[in-house]
Structure formats: structure tokens, C-alpha cells
């Protein structure tokens, strides 16, 4: 069994999608449609930067999605490999969940781009700049991370945001609490804590105003039928009902991304091949979670061609 998986924020970089667009009309069509949907020249920003503008949450989120969907469209149109005939399920890390839903036809590309633009803006606006941040804990499992977050909170918000793999957990909350947590890592048997270069405390209870905005947006633009099961971030379980998918997207704004558990759930359900589209971020997390799993990352034309030959 095969899962197609999609990366989250942090995988953006200047130059993303350029080679695909140069080589394939399928990719150019995706970037053109996203530009039109957002009424901005996002692809020029992806192509030329500057990096600090591309990294802004409201730009990074639709850009990462557009790059992944462009990769998928090239695979489908130029190499004849159709997702619905090749994959048994999909999953995405944080914003990648929207990409996954677009990939299986539950959202149109235009609506996905607009929802992610709004999501990025709402998450950025939920907490004044400087008041919240995130940190990655290296060499930490989920129980160590929870204990550390509890010890560092001291009346402020300090929560587990992403359970990525057995050796990497991300915490999120008030800046002072996250700084305390980083200072306490050694005491909790954690190898290292690093403050992340992010603009807001994503996937924490501080994101409640953003969740409210997404609830309104998703009421107006709900997902349609899911052609394949989606393994949801907040439950680490498959969902096929559009109403449930919508509720989980809202919950996901403040909820934990249970990526490690999602991988284990897919493995338990028979998935042995994970294919990441448009990045090399979530694939390595899969490998660290289960060394037996086969992982393929599709970024370049050569990657796509190789994959098409492999599964022919």
C-alpha cells in the first residue's frame, strides 16, 4: 500500500518550482491559477524572492501547496501516474493537510490557495509579534517533551505542537515560556532545544482567534467528497467524511500535529511506501519513525521520471 504525503511550513525556499515550470506546462498552469486566485504574483516571489517575504506565513503556506500540487500535476499529466490509481491514502503535515485534500479533489486549487492565504494571515495576526514562538527539541520523545512543557509553562502557554518523529518534537507558546523550556532541556534528558525562526506560536491554544477565522472560512468553502482516506493531524486516524475533515481542519489550528502517530497508524493499516511530493521534509520523519518503511521524495523532474519507471 502507498501513501502520498505533503510537506508543511519550513520547506519553502527561493527558486522552488522554477525547474518544473520551465519544463512543464502542467506546472505553469498550477502557478498561474494560484496567482490568479490570490491576485498576487506569488510565483515571481517563489522564483526570485526576497526570502524574508516568501517566508511570511501568508505567502509560504500557499507557495508550498502550489509547489506540491505542481509536482503532482507534472507526475499525472507528463508521466501518466495518477494519484487516485497509485495511492491508497494521503496525509499532510499542518498546511500539507490542505494540499492533501486538494490532491484528492476535496478542494479546488483556487479555494485551497485562498484558504491557505487566509490561514497564514490569521495565524500571524492571532498573537502580536514577539509574544509567541516555537522551539524544536532534538533527542526528545513525546513524554519528555510534555513533561518539559509543563515544567516551563509557569502560568503561561507552553504546549507540544508537533510530534514529528521519535527524536524530534516541537513546542509552542509564549516566548518567555519557550525560552524557559529551552533552558531546561538538559534537566529533562533532552539533547538540545532550539528556538525556531517562526513568526507565531502555531498549533497552540494561543491560535484560538485564527481557528475562529478558519471556522468561518471553511463554513463558506467546505471540502467536497474525499476520493481517498486522509490521515488527519489531530487524530492520527483516517477520515473520509467531508464534515469531519472540515471540523478537524479547524481543530488543527490550535491542536497538535500527531505526525509520528499518523505514520504508525498508516503502517499498521498496511502502508509500506510513502511518497512525499514537493519536498524532502516529512519523508525523513517517516524514515526516523519506521526504518522499514520505503520512502520516496519527488522534487525534481528526474525524481518524477524515476518514480514513474519504478511503478510502471
PyMOL commands that set and color helices and strands:
alter all, ss='L'
color gray80, all
select helices_A, chain A and resi 18-23+25-38+42-48+51-55+57-79+83-86+96-103+109-125+142-153+175-183+186-188+205-220+242-254+259-268+282-289+301-311
alter helices_A, ss='H'
color red, helices_A
select strands_A, chain A and resi 2-6+89-92+132-138+158-165+168-174+192-195+229-231+238-239+273-277+294-298
alter strands_A, ss='S'
color yellow, strands_A
deselect
rebuild
show_as cartoon
